Amino acid sequence: MPRPLWAGAISFGLVTIPVKIVSATEDHDVHFHRVHLADMGRVRTRKVCEIDGEVVSQDEIGKGYEIAKDQTVPVTDEELEQMPLPTAKAIEIAAFVDADTIDPVRISDSYYLAADGQVAAKPYTLLRKALQRSSKVAIAKFQWHGRERLGLLRIREGAIVLHSMKWPDEVRNPQELAPREVEVGDEEIEQALQLAERMTIEDLSGFHDEYREALEDIIAAKAEGKPLPAPAEDGKQEKGEVVDLMAALNASVKAAKESRGDRGEDVEDATVHEMRPTKKTARKTPAKKTAASKKSAAAKKTAKRTAAKKRSAS
């Protein structure tokens, strides 16, 4: 089991459930040190007092709140721990709500709640089964890292999960970011739904961090003195990749003009009306041939009439 981050209890009415908080996720990022490039020596952050310029050790550093310029009030860890909060060592369940009413934007970090000792087994199981049988989640308050937080309790594979949540006033209103109203047809919506249906998958287990894997390959190659992996090839448009629309249109117009034999003319910037140049060319070419065939037929008729007049005159 990962190292517990917090120990306390879930307060559920008159029920108390001793629990420990453990992280529900793992950090697989590649972390770098800051180094002196000349000799690869570590470059560390020095904590220096801005008044006397002296380096300060960790046991000399405390918390202070600036209430005015040049006036800071010190606050000790002991004072924070002794604040009269009912959530200081408890995850106090305050209400239950339907799970689908929770805005995902408000959900922050996630933690597992592990039963702390055999005495916690029965009440832990009671709360777990109660949440499993309902479509609701528990809303709780708890103290974490020097502040009171809002939390959400739900069940995941037999374990109680604690999600840290944003307070209502911490979520910005997105209305000012929404685009202006535009008309969207039912056919367009239906096409989008069909696309979503074709892209639907059953789980996310196939996703992985390709950037981290490529970075690990670079580090391994440098550590072993091997050549670095070849970079990705440029200039190749893969299926589904977004392209420059104007560049694509200009290339299409140029190809259409060349097909008509206008190789010596400058290619003008493409417009929306030039998006189907090939079809226009296909219509014009048969038109020229039809006109020529009509002239040829008229000339033949004139020649026949002239020959007939000559025969009648003779």
C-alpha positions in Angstrom: 0.0 0.0 0.0 1.3 3.5 -0.8 2.4 5.7 2.2 -0.7 7.3 3.8 -1.0 11.0 3.3 -3.5 11.7 6.1 -5.1 9.8 8.9 -8.5 10.6 10.5 -12.1 9.4 10.2 -15.2 9.7 8.1 -18.0 11.2 10.1 -21.3 9.8 8.9 -24.1 11.0 11.2 -23.3 9.1 14.5 -21.1 6.6 12.6 -17.3 7.1 12.7 -15.1 5.3 10.2 -11.3 5.5 10.9 -9.6 5.9 7.5 -6.3 6.8 5.9 -5.9 8.8 2.7 -3.6 7.3 0.0 -3.0 8.7 -3.5 -5.3 7.2 -6.2 -2.8 8.1 -9.0 0.9 7.7 -9.7 3.3 10.2 -11.3 5.1 8.7 -14.2 6.5 12.0 -15.6 10.2 12.3 -16.3 11.6 14.8 -13.9 14.8 16.8 -14.6 17.4 18.4 -12.3 18.7 21.8 -12.9 22.5 21.4 -13.6 25.5 23.5 -14.4 26.2 22.6 -18.0 29.9 23.0 -17.6 30.4 20.2 -15.1 26.8 18.7 -14.6 26.8 19.9 -10.9 23.4 20.3 -9.4 22.0 23.8 -9.2 19.8 24.1 -6.1 17.4 26.8 -4.8 18.8 28.8 -1.9 16.4 30.2 0.6 17.7 33.7 1.4 16.3 36.3 3.8 15.7 39.5 1.8 16.5 41.6 4.9 19.9 40.3 6.1 20.8 38.4 2.9 21.6 35.2 4.9 20.8 31.7 3.8 18.0 30.3 6.0 17.7 26.7 7.1 14.3 24.9 6.9 13.8 24.9 10.6 14.0 28.7 10.6 11.3 29.1 8.0 7.6 29.6 9.1 4.4 31.0 7.7 3.5 34.7 7.6 0.5 36.7 6.2 1.0 40.2 4.9 -1.9 42.3 6.2 -0.3 45.6 5.0 2.9 46.8 3.4 5.8 46.2 5.8 3.5 44.5 8.3 3.4 40.6 8.4 1.7 38.5 11.0 3.4 35.1 11.8 1.2 32.0 11.9 2.5 28.8 13.4 1.7 25.2 12.5 0.5 24.7 16.1 -2.0 27.5 15.7 -3.3 26.1 12.5 -3.7 22.6 14.0 -5.6 24.1 17.0 -8.2 26.0 15.0 -11.8 25.1 16.1 -12.8 23.2 13.0 -14.9 20.0 13.1 -13.1 18.9 9.9 -9.6 19.1 11.4 -9.3 15.3 11.6 -12.5 14.2 10.0 -14.1 13.9 6.6 -17.5 15.1 7.6 -20.3 14.0 5.3 -22.8 16.9 4.9 -25.2 15.7 2.2 -25.9 13.3 -0.6 -26.6 14.3 -4.2 -27.3 12.5 -7.5 -24.1 11.6 -9.1 -25.1 13.1 -12.5 -25.5 16.5 -10.9 -21.8 17.0 -10.2 -20.0 19.3 -12.7 -16.7 17.5 -13.7 -15.0 20.9 -13.7 -15.3 21.1 -9.9 -13.5 17.8 -9.4 -9.8 18.1 -8.6 -7.4 15.5 -7.1 -8.4 12.0 -6.3 -7.5 9.8 -3.3 -8.4 6.3 -2.0 -9.8 6.0 1.6 -8.4 2.9 3.2 -10.0 1.4 6.3 -7.7 2.1 9.3 -7.7 -1.1 11.3 -10.2 -3.9 11.9 -12.5 -1.6 13.9 -13.2 0.3 10.7 -14.1 -2.7 8.5 -17.8 -2.9 9.3 -18.7 0.9 9.1 -16.5 1.2 6.0 -18.4 -1.7 4.4 -21.7 -0.2 5.5 -21.0 3.2 3.8 -19.6 1.5 0.7 -22.7 -0.7 0.2 -25.0 2.2 0.8 -23.4 4.2 -1.9 -23.3 1.2 -4.2 -27.0 0.6 -3.9 -27.9 4.2 -4.6 -27.2 6.5 -7.6 -25.9 9.1 -5.2 -22.6 10.4 -4.0 -21.7 11.9 -0.6 -20.6 15.5 -0.3 -18.2 16.1 2.6 -15.9 18.8 4.1 -12.4 18.1 5.3 -9.2 20.0 6.1 -6.3 19.4 3.8 -2.9 21.2 3.4 -3.9 24.2 5.6 -7.4 24.8 4.3 -10.9 23.4 4.5 -12.0 21.7 1.3 -15.1 20.3 -0.3 -15.0 16.6 -1.2 -17.0 14.0 -3.0 -17.1 10.3 -1.9 -18.0 7.6 -4.4 -17.2 3.9 -4.9 -14.6 2.5 -7.4 -14.0 -1.2 -7.5 -15.0 -1.8 -3.9 -13.0 1.1 -2.5 -14.2 4.5 -1.3 -12.7 7.3 -3.4 -12.4 10.9 -2.1 -12.4 13.6 -4.8 -11.2 17.0 -3.8 -13.6 19.6 -5.2 -13.6 23.3 -6.0 -15.9 25.5 -3.9 -18.7 27.1 -6.0 -17.1 30.5 -6.0 -13.8 29.0 -7.3 -15.3 28.0 -10.7 -15.3 30.8 -13.3 -18.4 31.5 -15.3 -17.8 30.3 -18.9 -20.6 32.3 -20.5 -18.3 35.1 -21.7 -16.2 32.5 -23.5 -19.0 30.9 -25.4 -19.3 31.7 -29.1 -22.2 33.7 -30.5 -25.3 31.7 -31.5 -25.1 30.1 -35.0 -27.5 28.0 -36.9 -26.7 24.3 -37.0 -28.9 22.0 -39.1 -30.3 18.7 -38.0 -28.4 16.9 -40.7 -25.1 18.3 -39.4 -25.9 17.2 -35.9 -26.8 13.7 -37.1 -23.5 13.4 -39.0 -21.7 14.5 -35.8 -23.6 11.8 -33.8 -22.7 9.2 -36.4 -19.0 10.2 -36.2 -19.1 10.0 -32.4 -20.7 6.5 -32.6 -18.0 5.3 -34.9 -15.3 6.6 -32.6 -16.9 5.1 -29.4 -14.6 2.7 -27.5 -15.3 0.5 -24.5 -12.3 1.6 -22.3 -9.3 3.9 -22.2 -6.7 1.2 -21.5 -5.1 1.6 -24.9 -4.1 5.2 -24.4 -0.5 5.9 -23.3 1.9 8.8 -23.0 3.9 8.7 -26.2 5.9 11.9 -25.3 7.2 10.3 -22.1 8.1 7.1 -24.0 10.0 9.1 -26.6 11.8 11.1 -23.8 12.8 7.9 -22.0 14.3 6.6 -25.3 16.4 9.8 -25.7 17.6 9.5 -22.1 18.5 5.8 -22.5 20.3 6.5 -25.8 22.4 9.3 -24.2 23.2 7.2 -21.1 24.5 4.4 -23.3 26.3 6.6 -25.7 24.1 5.6 -28.7 22.8 7.8 -31.5 19.5 9.6 -30.7 16.3 8.2 -32.2 15.5 9.6 -35.6 13.1 12.6 -35.4 9.6 12.3 -36.9 9.5 12.9 -40.7 8.2 16.3 -41.8 6.1 17.1 -44.7 3.9 14.0 -44.8 0.3 14.6 -44.2 -1.3 11.6 -42.4 -4.9 10.7 -42.6 -7.0 12.9 -40.4 -4.3 15.5 -39.9 -5.3 19.2 -40.1 -3.9 20.9 -43.2 -3.6 24.6 -44.3 -6.9 25.1 -46.2 -5.7 28.1 -48.2 -2.5 26.3 -49.2 -4.5 23.3 -50.3 -6.9 25.4 -52.3 -4.1 27.3 -54.0 -2.5 24.0 -55.0 -5.8 22.8 -56.4 -6.2 26.0 -58.4 -2.7 25.7 -59.8 -3.3 22.1 -60.8 -6.6 23.1 -62.5 -4.9 25.9 -64.5 -2.1 23.7 -65.6 -4.6 21.1 -66.8 -6.1 23.8 -69.1 -2.7 24.7 -70.4 -2.4 28.1 -68.5 1.1 27.3 -67.3 2.5 30.7 -68.0 -0.1 32.6 -66.0 0.4 33.6 -62.4 -1.7 31.6 -59.9 -4.1 33.9 -58.1 -5.0 33.4 -54.5 -7.8 30.8 -54.1 -11.3 31.8 -53.1 -14.3 29.8 -51.9 -15.7 30.0 -55.5 -12.7 28.2 -56.9 -13.1 25.1 -54.7 -14.3 23.0 -57.6 -12.1 24.1 -60.6 -11.9 20.6 -62.1 -15.6 20.3 -62.6 -15.7 23.8 -64.3 -12.9 22.7 -66.6 -14.8 19.5 -67.4 -17.9 21.4 -68.4 -16.0 24.0 -70.6 -14.1 21.4 -72.6 -17.1 19.6 -74.0 -18.7 22.9 -74.7 -15.8 23.9 -77.1 -16.0 20.5 -78.8 -19.8 20.9 -79.3 -19.4 24.3 -80.9 -16.7 23.0 -83.3 -18.9 20.1 -84.3 -21.8 22.4 -85.1 -19.6 24.6 -87.3 -18.4 21.6 -89.2 -21.9 20.3 -89.8 -23.0 23.8 -91.1 -20.1 23.9 -93.5 -21.0 20.5 -94.9 -24.6 21.6 -95.5 -23.4 24.8 -97.3 -21.1 22.8 -99.6 -23.9 20.4 -100.5 -26.2 23.3 -101.4 -23.5 24.9 -103.6 -22.9 21.7 -105.4 -26.6 21.2 -106.1 -27.0 24.7 -107.5 -24.1 24.1 -109.9 -25.6 20.9 -111.1 -29.0 22.5 -111.7 -27.4 25.5 -113.6 -25.5 23.1 -115.9 
